[in-house]
């Protein structure tokens, strides 16, 4: 599994922006702290991190790009996007346990698991947080023990699955095809 491509879409879209602001929205119901995943990643290998706050996302949403209106609207309605992708240091069992514990914790807190794929070496979970009839949080958790690659991604804010699916298709983002409703 080549999971570093999971958020290549975000990285490519954000490449034109100068600096990433600090401080996602920890009080937002769709926000999940991913710092524990960052601690598992090997600093001596490739790492992809994304940490965007509401101000940066609003600016991205206002960026004039006529060929990407769905992406603009998706980013404008988010309050935080953060992700950690990389190879794990230490035993693979620690990373697999953290992915599974996080999945179970979010499920017990009322998050809706919409996708779960698990075998001996791979775990993939996609969960959403729903307030009323609106999805306001999305978490993707992936660990491949063979490649020792871990992915944690969290989007907090108003999420339109159709627009999310369009981004996944445009940038060939793996994992998003497992989200029901993302076309």
PyMOL CGO cylinders between C-alpha atoms (Angstrom):
from pymol import cmd
from pymol.cgo import CYLINDER

trace = [
    CYLINDER, 0.00, 0.00, 0.00, 1.42, 3.40, -0.93, 0.3, 1, 1, 1, 1, 1, 1,
    CYLINDER, 1.42, 3.40, -0.93, -0.45, 5.41, 1.67, 0.3, 1, 1, 1, 1, 1, 1,
    CYLINDER, -0.45, 5.41, 1.67, 1.69, 8.60, 1.52, 0.3, 1, 1, 1, 1, 1, 1,
    CYLINDER, 1.69, 8.60, 1.52, -0.48, 9.50, -1.48, 0.3, 1, 1, 1, 1, 1, 1,
    CYLINDER, -0.48, 9.50, -1.48, -3.48, 9.65, 0.87, 0.3, 1, 1, 1, 1, 1, 1,
    CYLINDER, -3.48, 9.65, 0.87, -3.09, 13.37, 1.46, 0.3, 1, 1, 1, 1, 1, 1,
    CYLINDER, -3.09, 13.37, 1.46, -1.09, 14.26, -1.62, 0.3, 1, 1, 1, 1, 1, 1,
    CYLINDER, -1.09, 14.26, -1.62, -4.22, 16.11, -2.73, 0.3, 1, 1, 1, 1, 1, 1,
    CYLINDER, -4.22, 16.11, -2.73, -4.07, 18.40, 0.28, 0.3, 1, 1, 1, 1, 1, 1,
    CYLINDER, -4.07, 18.40, 0.28, -0.34, 18.96, -0.12, 0.3, 1, 1, 1, 1, 1, 1,
    CYLINDER, -0.34, 18.96, -0.12, -0.71, 19.80, -3.82, 0.3, 1, 1, 1, 1, 1, 1,
    CYLINDER, -0.71, 19.80, -3.82, -3.60, 22.18, -3.25, 0.3, 1, 1, 1, 1, 1, 1,
    CYLINDER, -3.60, 22.18, -3.25, -1.72, 23.91, -0.44, 0.3, 1, 1, 1, 1, 1, 1,
    CYLINDER, -1.72, 23.91, -0.44, 1.59, 24.18, -2.29, 0.3, 1, 1, 1, 1, 1, 1,
    CYLINDER, 1.59, 24.18, -2.29, 0.81, 27.74, -3.37, 0.3, 1, 1, 1, 1, 1, 1,
    CYLINDER, 0.81, 27.74, -3.37, 0.19, 28.94, 0.18, 0.3, 1, 1, 1, 1, 1, 1,
    CYLINDER, 0.19, 28.94, 0.18, 3.08, 30.58, 2.08, 0.3, 1, 1, 1, 1, 1, 1,
    CYLINDER, 3.08, 30.58, 2.08, 3.03, 29.16, 5.61, 0.3, 1, 1, 1, 1, 1, 1,
    CYLINDER, 3.03, 29.16, 5.61, 0.75, 26.92, 7.57, 0.3, 1, 1, 1, 1, 1, 1,
    CYLINDER, 0.75, 26.92, 7.57, -0.82, 28.47, 10.63, 0.3, 1, 1, 1, 1, 1, 1,
    CYLINDER, -0.82, 28.47, 10.63, -0.74, 26.67, 13.97, 0.3, 1, 1, 1, 1, 1, 1,
    CYLINDER, -0.74, 26.67, 13.97, -3.57, 25.65, 16.23, 0.3, 1, 1, 1, 1, 1, 1,
    CYLINDER, -3.57, 25.65, 16.23, -6.42, 23.52, 14.87, 0.3, 1, 1, 1, 1, 1, 1,
    CYLINDER, -6.42, 23.52, 14.87, -9.82, 23.66, 16.52, 0.3, 1, 1, 1, 1, 1, 1,
    CYLINDER, -9.82, 23.66, 16.52, -9.56, 21.25, 19.50, 0.3, 1, 1, 1, 1, 1, 1,
    CYLINDER, -9.56, 21.25, 19.50, -12.99, 22.25, 20.83, 0.3, 1, 1, 1, 1, 1, 1,
    CYLINDER, -12.99, 22.25, 20.83, -14.78, 21.37, 17.58, 0.3, 1, 1, 1, 1, 1, 1,
    CYLINDER, -14.78, 21.37, 17.58, -16.78, 18.11, 17.85, 0.3, 1, 1, 1, 1, 1, 1,
    CYLINDER, -16.78, 18.11, 17.85, -15.21, 16.78, 14.63, 0.3, 1, 1, 1, 1, 1, 1,
    CYLINDER, -15.21, 16.78, 14.63, -11.63, 17.39, 15.78, 0.3, 1, 1, 1, 1, 1, 1,
    CYLINDER, -11.63, 17.39, 15.78, -9.43, 14.47, 16.87, 0.3, 1, 1, 1, 1, 1, 1,
    CYLINDER, -9.43, 14.47, 16.87, -5.96, 15.02, 18.29, 0.3, 1, 1, 1, 1, 1, 1,
    CYLINDER, -5.96, 15.02, 18.29, -3.43, 13.07, 16.21, 0.3, 1, 1, 1, 1, 1, 1,
    CYLINDER, -3.43, 13.07, 16.21, -0.29, 13.91, 18.16, 0.3, 1, 1, 1, 1, 1, 1,
    CYLINDER, -0.29, 13.91, 18.16, 0.05, 10.32, 19.39, 0.3, 1, 1, 1, 1, 1, 1,
    CYLINDER, 0.05, 10.32, 19.39, 0.44, 9.20, 15.76, 0.3, 1, 1, 1, 1, 1, 1,
    CYLINDER, 0.44, 9.20, 15.76, 3.16, 11.77, 15.20, 0.3, 1, 1, 1, 1, 1, 1,
    CYLINDER, 3.16, 11.77, 15.20, 5.15, 10.23, 18.06, 0.3, 1, 1, 1, 1, 1, 1,
    CYLINDER, 5.15, 10.23, 18.06, 5.17, 6.86, 16.26, 0.3, 1, 1, 1, 1, 1, 1,
    CYLINDER, 5.17, 6.86, 16.26, 6.66, 8.20, 13.02, 0.3, 1, 1, 1, 1, 1, 1,
    CYLINDER, 6.66, 8.20, 13.02, 10.37, 7.69, 12.30, 0.3, 1, 1, 1, 1, 1, 1,
    CYLINDER, 10.37, 7.69, 12.30, 12.07, 11.09, 11.93, 0.3, 1, 1, 1, 1, 1, 1,
    CYLINDER, 12.07, 11.09, 11.93, 14.75, 9.49, 9.75, 0.3, 1, 1, 1, 1, 1, 1,
    CYLINDER, 14.75, 9.49, 9.75, 12.30, 8.46, 7.04, 0.3, 1, 1, 1, 1, 1, 1,
    CYLINDER, 12.30, 8.46, 7.04, 9.78, 10.26, 4.82, 0.3, 1, 1, 1, 1, 1, 1,
    CYLINDER, 9.78, 10.26, 4.82, 7.06, 12.12, 6.72, 0.3, 1, 1, 1, 1, 1, 1,
    CYLINDER, 7.06, 12.12, 6.72, 4.05, 14.03, 5.48, 0.3, 1, 1, 1, 1, 1, 1,
    CYLINDER, 4.05, 14.03, 5.48, 2.31, 16.35, 7.94, 0.3, 1, 1, 1, 1, 1, 1,
    CYLINDER, 2.31, 16.35, 7.94, -0.58, 18.69, 7.36, 0.3, 1, 1, 1, 1, 1, 1,
    CYLINDER, -0.58, 18.69, 7.36, -1.82, 21.06, 10.06, 0.3, 1, 1, 1, 1, 1, 1,
    CYLINDER, -1.82, 21.06, 10.06, -4.24, 23.74, 8.92, 0.3, 1, 1, 1, 1, 1, 1,
    CYLINDER, -4.24, 23.74, 8.92, -6.47, 25.93, 11.04, 0.3, 1, 1, 1, 1, 1, 1,
    CYLINDER, -6.47, 25.93, 11.04, -9.73, 27.65, 10.16, 0.3, 1, 1, 1, 1, 1, 1,
    CYLINDER, -9.73, 27.65, 10.16, -8.16, 30.93, 8.98, 0.3, 1, 1, 1, 1, 1, 1,
    CYLINDER, -8.16, 30.93, 8.98, -5.89, 29.15, 6.51, 0.3, 1, 1, 1, 1, 1, 1,
    CYLINDER, -5.89, 29.15, 6.51, -8.74, 26.99, 5.25, 0.3, 1, 1, 1, 1, 1, 1,
    CYLINDER, -8.74, 26.99, 5.25, -11.00, 30.02, 4.75, 0.3, 1, 1, 1, 1, 1, 1,
    CYLINDER, -11.00, 30.02, 4.75, -8.22, 31.68, 2.76, 0.3, 1, 1, 1, 1, 1, 1,
    CYLINDER, -8.22, 31.68, 2.76, -7.85, 28.56, 0.66, 0.3, 1, 1, 1, 1, 1, 1,
    CYLINDER, -7.85, 28.56, 0.66, -11.62, 28.51, 0.12, 0.3, 1, 1, 1, 1, 1, 1,
    CYLINDER, -11.62, 28.51, 0.12, -11.50, 32.07, -1.24, 0.3, 1, 1, 1, 1, 1, 1,
    CYLINDER, -11.50, 32.07, -1.24, -8.65, 31.34, -3.64, 0.3, 1, 1, 1, 1, 1, 1,
    CYLINDER, -8.65, 31.34, -3.64, -9.92, 31.88, -7.19, 0.3, 1, 1, 1, 1, 1, 1,
    CYLINDER, -9.92, 31.88, -7.19, -9.55, 28.66, -9.13, 0.3, 1, 1, 1, 1, 1, 1,
    CYLINDER, -9.55, 28.66, -9.13, -12.45, 28.24, -11.55, 0.3, 1, 1, 1, 1, 1, 1,
    CYLINDER, -12.45, 28.24, -11.55, -11.52, 24.64, -12.39, 0.3, 1, 1, 1, 1, 1, 1,
    CYLINDER, -11.52, 24.64, -12.39, -11.82, 23.52, -8.75, 0.3, 1, 1, 1, 1, 1, 1,
    CYLINDER, -11.82, 23.52, -8.75, -15.03, 25.02, -7.28, 0.3, 1, 1, 1, 1, 1, 1,
    CYLINDER, -15.03, 25.02, -7.28, -15.93, 21.88, -5.29, 0.3, 1, 1, 1, 1, 1, 1,
    CYLINDER, -15.93, 21.88, -5.29, -12.51, 21.83, -3.65, 0.3, 1, 1, 1, 1, 1, 1,
    CYLINDER, -12.51, 21.83, -3.65, -12.81, 25.52, -2.80, 0.3, 1, 1, 1, 1, 1, 1,
    CYLINDER, -12.81, 25.52, -2.80, -16.17, 24.99, -1.11, 0.3, 1, 1, 1, 1, 1, 1,
    CYLINDER, -16.17, 24.99, -1.11, -14.94, 21.92, 0.78, 0.3, 1, 1, 1, 1, 1, 1,
    CYLINDER, -14.94, 21.92, 0.78, -11.97, 23.76, 2.26, 0.3, 1, 1, 1, 1, 1, 1,
    CYLINDER, -11.97, 23.76, 2.26, -13.99, 26.90, 3.03, 0.3, 1, 1, 1, 1, 1, 1,
    CYLINDER, -13.99, 26.90, 3.03, -16.37, 24.89, 5.24, 0.3, 1, 1, 1, 1, 1, 1,
    CYLINDER, -16.37, 24.89, 5.24, -13.66, 23.18, 7.29, 0.3, 1, 1, 1, 1, 1, 1,
    CYLINDER, -13.66, 23.18, 7.29, -12.18, 24.43, 10.57, 0.3, 1, 1, 1, 1, 1, 1,
    CYLINDER, -12.18, 24.43, 10.57, -9.18, 22.08, 10.78, 0.3, 1, 1, 1, 1, 1, 1,
    CYLINDER, -9.18, 22.08, 10.78, -7.31, 19.62, 8.63, 0.3, 1, 1, 1, 1, 1, 1,
    CYLINDER, -7.31, 19.62, 8.63, -4.46, 17.65, 10.02, 0.3, 1, 1, 1, 1, 1, 1,
    CYLINDER, -4.46, 17.65, 10.02, -2.65, 14.50, 9.05, 0.3, 1, 1, 1, 1, 1, 1,
    CYLINDER, -2.65, 14.50, 9.05, 0.41, 12.45, 9.80, 0.3, 1, 1, 1, 1, 1, 1,
    CYLINDER, 0.41, 12.45, 9.80, 1.76, 9.95, 7.29, 0.3, 1, 1, 1, 1, 1, 1,
    CYLINDER, 1.76, 9.95, 7.29, 5.02, 8.05, 7.64, 0.3, 1, 1, 1, 1, 1, 1,
    CYLINDER, 5.02, 8.05, 7.64, 6.91, 4.93, 8.52, 0.3, 1, 1, 1, 1, 1, 1,
    CYLINDER, 6.91, 4.93, 8.52, 6.69, 3.85, 12.13, 0.3, 1, 1, 1, 1, 1, 1,
    CYLINDER, 6.69, 3.85, 12.13, 9.63, 3.37, 14.44, 0.3, 1, 1, 1, 1, 1, 1,
    CYLINDER, 9.63, 3.37, 14.44, 9.51, 0.62, 17.03, 0.3, 1, 1, 1, 1, 1, 1,
    CYLINDER, 9.51, 0.62, 17.03, 7.36, -2.49, 16.88, 0.3, 1, 1, 1, 1, 1, 1,
    CYLINDER, 7.36, -2.49, 16.88, 4.62, -2.60, 14.25, 0.3, 1, 1, 1, 1, 1, 1,
    CYLINDER, 4.62, -2.60, 14.25, 2.32, -4.04, 16.90, 0.3, 1, 1, 1, 1, 1, 1,
    CYLINDER, 2.32, -4.04, 16.90, 2.37, -0.69, 18.76, 0.3, 1, 1, 1, 1, 1, 1,
    CYLINDER, 2.37, -0.69, 18.76, 1.14, 1.18, 15.69, 0.3, 1, 1, 1, 1, 1, 1,
    CYLINDER, 1.14, 1.18, 15.69, -1.52, -1.45, 14.92, 0.3, 1, 1, 1, 1, 1, 1,
    CYLINDER, -1.52, -1.45, 14.92, -2.72, -1.28, 18.53, 0.3, 1, 1, 1, 1, 1, 1,
    CYLINDER, -2.72, -1.28, 18.53, -2.94, 2.54, 18.44, 0.3, 1, 1, 1, 1, 1, 1,
    CYLINDER, -2.94, 2.54, 18.44, -4.97, 2.49, 15.21, 0.3, 1, 1, 1, 1, 1, 1,
    CYLINDER, -4.97, 2.49, 15.21, -7.35, -0.11, 16.61, 0.3, 1, 1, 1, 1, 1, 1,
    CYLINDER, -7.35, -0.11, 16.61, -7.64, 1.63, 20.02, 0.3, 1, 1, 1, 1, 1, 1,
    CYLINDER, -7.64, 1.63, 20.02, -8.36, 4.97, 18.36, 0.3, 1, 1, 1, 1, 1, 1,
    CYLINDER, -8.36, 4.97, 18.36, -10.97, 3.37, 16.13, 0.3, 1, 1, 1, 1, 1, 1,
    CYLINDER, -10.97, 3.37, 16.13, -12.67, 1.74, 19.13, 0.3, 1, 1, 1, 1, 1, 1,
    CYLINDER, -12.67, 1.74, 19.13, -12.50, 4.91, 21.23, 0.3, 1, 1, 1, 1, 1, 1,
    CYLINDER, -12.50, 4.91, 21.23, -14.09, 7.05, 18.51, 0.3, 1, 1, 1, 1, 1, 1,
    CYLINDER, -14.09, 7.05, 18.51, -16.76, 4.39, 17.95, 0.3, 1, 1, 1, 1, 1, 1,
    CYLINDER, -16.76, 4.39, 17.95, -17.56, 4.37, 21.69, 0.3, 1, 1, 1, 1, 1, 1,
    CYLINDER, -17.56, 4.37, 21.69, -17.80, 8.18, 21.64, 0.3, 1, 1, 1, 1, 1, 1,
    CYLINDER, -17.80, 8.18, 21.64, -20.55, 8.11, 19.01, 0.3, 1, 1, 1, 1, 1, 1,
    CYLINDER, -20.55, 8.11, 19.01, -18.49, 8.44, 15.85, 0.3, 1, 1, 1, 1, 1, 1,
    CYLINDER, -18.49, 8.44, 15.85, -19.96, 6.37, 13.02, 0.3, 1, 1, 1, 1, 1, 1,
    CYLINDER, -19.96, 6.37, 13.02, -17.64, 3.84, 11.48, 0.3, 1, 1, 1, 1, 1, 1,
    CYLINDER, -17.64, 3.84, 11.48, -18.49, 3.87, 7.79, 0.3, 1, 1, 1, 1, 1, 1,
    CYLINDER, -18.49, 3.87, 7.79, -15.62, 1.69, 6.59, 0.3, 1, 1, 1, 1, 1, 1,
    CYLINDER, -15.62, 1.69, 6.59, -13.46, -0.90, 8.27, 0.3, 1, 1, 1, 1, 1, 1,
    CYLINDER, -13.46, -0.90, 8.27, -11.05, -3.25, 6.55, 0.3, 1, 1, 1, 1, 1, 1,
    CYLINDER, -11.05, -3.25, 6.55, -8.81, -5.45, 8.67, 0.3, 1, 1, 1, 1, 1, 1,
    CYLINDER, -8.81, -5.45, 8.67, -6.63, -8.46, 8.07, 0.3, 1, 1, 1, 1, 1, 1,
    CYLINDER, -6.63, -8.46, 8.07, -3.44, -9.82, 9.63, 0.3, 1, 1, 1, 1, 1, 1,
    CYLINDER, -3.44, -9.82, 9.63, -1.23, -6.97, 8.40, 0.3, 1, 1, 1, 1, 1, 1,
    CYLINDER, -1.23, -6.97, 8.40, -3.54, -4.08, 7.51, 0.3, 1, 1, 1, 1, 1, 1,
    CYLINDER, -3.54, -4.08, 7.51, -6.11, -2.01, 9.32, 0.3, 1, 1, 1, 1, 1, 1,
    CYLINDER, -6.11, -2.01, 9.32, -8.17, 0.72, 7.63, 0.3, 1, 1, 1, 1, 1, 1,
    CYLINDER, -8.17, 0.72, 7.63, -10.99, 2.62, 9.31, 0.3, 1, 1, 1, 1, 1, 1,
    CYLINDER, -10.99, 2.62, 9.31, -12.99, 5.62, 8.20, 0.3, 1, 1, 1, 1, 1, 1,
    CYLINDER, -12.99, 5.62, 8.20, -15.22, 7.25, 10.81, 0.3, 1, 1, 1, 1, 1, 1,
    CYLINDER, -15.22, 7.25, 10.81, -17.49, 10.28, 10.71, 0.3, 1, 1, 1, 1, 1, 1,
    CYLINDER, -17.49, 10.28, 10.71, -18.88, 12.52, 13.39, 0.3, 1, 1, 1, 1, 1, 1,
    CYLINDER, -18.88, 12.52, 13.39, -22.43, 13.67, 12.74, 0.3, 1, 1, 1, 1, 1, 1,
    CYLINDER, -22.43, 13.67, 12.74, -24.29, 16.56, 14.37, 0.3, 1, 1, 1, 1, 1, 1,
    CYLINDER, -24.29, 16.56, 14.37, -27.94, 16.55, 13.40, 0.3, 1, 1, 1, 1, 1, 1,
    CYLINDER, -27.94, 16.55, 13.40, -27.88, 15.59, 9.74, 0.3, 1, 1, 1, 1, 1, 1,
    CYLINDER, -27.88, 15.59, 9.74, -24.50, 17.20, 8.99, 0.3, 1, 1, 1, 1, 1, 1,
    CYLINDER, -24.50, 17.20, 8.99, -21.15, 15.41, 8.91, 0.3, 1, 1, 1, 1, 1, 1,
    CYLINDER, -21.15, 15.41, 8.91, -18.77, 17.64, 10.89, 0.3, 1, 1, 1, 1, 1, 1,
    CYLINDER, -18.77, 17.64, 10.89, -15.79, 15.32, 11.34, 0.3, 1, 1, 1, 1, 1, 1,
    CYLINDER, -15.79, 15.32, 11.34, -13.97, 12.66, 9.36, 0.3, 1, 1, 1, 1, 1, 1,
    CYLINDER, -13.97, 12.66, 9.36, -11.09, 10.47, 10.51, 0.3, 1, 1, 1, 1, 1, 1,
    CYLINDER, -11.09, 10.47, 10.51, -9.08, 8.07, 8.37, 0.3, 1, 1, 1, 1, 1, 1,
    CYLINDER, -9.08, 8.07, 8.37, -6.84, 5.57, 10.18, 0.3, 1, 1, 1, 1, 1, 1,
    CYLINDER, -6.84, 5.57, 10.18, -4.60, 3.25, 8.16, 0.3, 1, 1, 1, 1, 1, 1,
    CYLINDER, -4.60, 3.25, 8.16, -1.72, 1.03, 9.15, 0.3, 1, 1, 1, 1, 1, 1,
    CYLINDER, -1.72, 1.03, 9.15, 0.07, -1.44, 6.92, 0.3, 1, 1, 1, 1, 1, 1,
    CYLINDER, 0.07, -1.44, 6.92, 2.39, -3.62, 9.02, 0.3, 1, 1, 1, 1, 1, 1,
    CYLINDER, 2.39, -3.62, 9.02, 4.28, -4.94, 5.97, 0.3, 1, 1, 1, 1, 1, 1,
    CYLINDER, 4.28, -4.94, 5.97, 5.22, -1.45, 4.75, 0.3, 1, 1, 1, 1, 1, 1,
    CYLINDER, 5.22, -1.45, 4.75, 5.25, -0.11, 8.36, 0.3, 1, 1, 1, 1, 1, 1,
    CYLINDER, 5.25, -0.11, 8.36, 3.27, 2.87, 7.04, 0.3, 1, 1, 1, 1, 1, 1,
    CYLINDER, 3.27, 2.87, 7.04, 0.76, 4.71, 9.19, 0.3, 1, 1, 1, 1, 1, 1,
    CYLINDER, 0.76, 4.71, 9.19, -1.82, 7.28, 8.15, 0.3, 1, 1, 1, 1, 1, 1,
    CYLINDER, -1.82, 7.28, 8.15, -3.89, 9.48, 10.43, 0.3, 1, 1, 1, 1, 1, 1,
    CYLINDER, -3.89, 9.48, 10.43, -6.05, 12.15, 8.81, 0.3, 1, 1, 1, 1, 1, 1,
    CYLINDER, -6.05, 12.15, 8.81, -8.75, 14.32, 10.39, 0.3, 1, 1, 1, 1, 1, 1,
    CYLINDER, -8.75, 14.32, 10.39, -11.05, 16.86, 8.78, 0.3, 1, 1, 1, 1, 1, 1,
    CYLINDER, -11.05, 16.86, 8.78, -13.19, 18.93, 11.15, 0.3, 1, 1, 1, 1, 1, 1,
    CYLINDER, -13.19, 18.93, 11.15, -16.01, 21.16, 9.93, 0.3, 1, 1, 1, 1, 1, 1,
    CYLINDER, -16.01, 21.16, 9.93, -18.89, 20.88, 7.50, 0.3, 1, 1, 1, 1, 1, 1,
    CYLINDER, -18.89, 20.88, 7.50, -18.06, 18.01, 5.12, 0.3, 1, 1, 1, 1, 1, 1,
    CYLINDER, -18.06, 18.01, 5.12, -19.82, 17.33, 1.83, 0.3, 1, 1, 1, 1, 1, 1,
    CYLINDER, -19.82, 17.33, 1.83, -19.01, 13.76, 0.78, 0.3, 1, 1, 1, 1, 1, 1,
    CYLINDER, -19.01, 13.76, 0.78, -19.66, 14.52, -2.90, 0.3, 1, 1, 1, 1, 1, 1,
    CYLINDER, -19.66, 14.52, -2.90, -16.98, 17.22, -2.88, 0.3, 1, 1, 1, 1, 1, 1,
    CYLINDER, -16.98, 17.22, -2.88, -14.63, 15.02, -0.88, 0.3, 1, 1, 1, 1, 1, 1,
    CYLINDER, -14.63, 15.02, -0.88, -15.07, 12.28, -3.48, 0.3, 1, 1, 1, 1, 1, 1,
    CYLINDER, -15.07, 12.28, -3.48, -14.29, 14.72, -6.29, 0.3, 1, 1, 1, 1, 1, 1,
    CYLINDER, -14.29, 14.72, -6.29, -10.99, 15.58, -4.64, 0.3, 1, 1, 1, 1, 1, 1,
    CYLINDER, -10.99, 15.58, -4.64, -10.21, 11.90, -4.21, 0.3, 1, 1, 1, 1, 1, 1,
    CYLINDER, -10.21, 11.90, -4.21, -10.86, 11.21, -7.88, 0.3, 1, 1, 1, 1, 1, 1,
    CYLINDER, -10.86, 11.21, -7.88, -8.97, 14.27, -9.13, 0.3, 1, 1, 1, 1, 1, 1,
    CYLINDER, -8.97, 14.27, -9.13, -5.82, 13.51, -7.17, 0.3, 1, 1, 1, 1, 1, 1,
    CYLINDER, -5.82, 13.51, -7.17, -6.12, 9.69, -7.04, 0.3, 1, 1, 1, 1, 1, 1,
    CYLINDER, -6.12, 9.69, -7.04, -6.22, 9.72, -3.23, 0.3, 1, 1, 1, 1, 1, 1,
    CYLINDER, -6.22, 9.72, -3.23, -6.33, 6.18, -1.85, 0.3, 1, 1, 1, 1, 1, 1,
    CYLINDER, -6.33, 6.18, -1.85, -8.74, 5.44, 0.99, 0.3, 1, 1, 1, 1, 1, 1,
    CYLINDER, -8.74, 5.44, 0.99, -11.42, 7.91, -0.08, 0.3, 1, 1, 1, 1, 1, 1,
    CYLINDER, -11.42, 7.91, -0.08, -12.97, 5.33, -2.39, 0.3, 1, 1, 1, 1, 1, 1,
    CYLINDER, -12.97, 5.33, -2.39, -14.01, 3.45, 0.75, 0.3, 1, 1, 1, 1, 1, 1,
    CYLINDER, -14.01, 3.45, 0.75, -16.22, 6.33, 1.96, 0.3, 1, 1, 1, 1, 1, 1,
    CYLINDER, -16.22, 6.33, 1.96, -19.86, 5.64, 1.13, 0.3, 1, 1, 1, 1, 1, 1,
    CYLINDER, -19.86, 5.64, 1.13, -21.44, 8.60, -0.66, 0.3, 1, 1, 1, 1, 1, 1,
    CYLINDER, -21.44, 8.60, -0.66, -18.12, 10.04, -1.87, 0.3, 1, 1, 1, 1, 1, 1,
    CYLINDER, -18.12, 10.04, -1.87, -18.54, 9.96, -5.65, 0.3, 1, 1, 1, 1, 1, 1,
]
cmd.load_cgo(trace, "trace")
